[in-house]
């Protein structure tokens, strides 16, 4: 199994590289799996009736939603934890504090160690395409598999690999 990434040559319009073509990497999106397919597979793997699995899935979703909206960090078995957060502007005076300072609400997911280790072991296959859409190169990862840790803003495996996520790269 490997993560598939597409590096496409694009004209950069802002920043240090404005006006130059650079290869930009983005994960290739797979098809979205329906809830029904996930429940069917989970029922098959667990030996539980599909109807029972659906009831458990629905109940777990409701519990997670209720507890998370009450401010709890909620465990997602085998995956990690999720909680709600927000982004807001700071002010220098308590009298200026108001709801209008909130710029966005967000969901924060913290993967567990097993999930991070699985991702670190997963190969990354990169297909490079020039500005005309022609495939010009294929690469398979040989990196250390560092995992970004948003909680500490550092890679969890101790390295400095910041790759992925739309950062311009060169394929020299």
Buried (B, 14 or more C-beta within 10 A) or exposed (E): EEBEBBBBBBEBEEEEEEEEEBBBBEEEEEEEEEEEEEBBEBBEEEEBEEEEBBEBBEEEEEEBEEBBEEEBEBEBEEEBBBBBEEEBEEEEEEEEEEEEEEEEEEEBEBBBEEBBBEBBEEEBBBBBBBEEEEEEEEEEBEEEBBBBBEEEEBBBBEEEBEBBEEEBBEEE
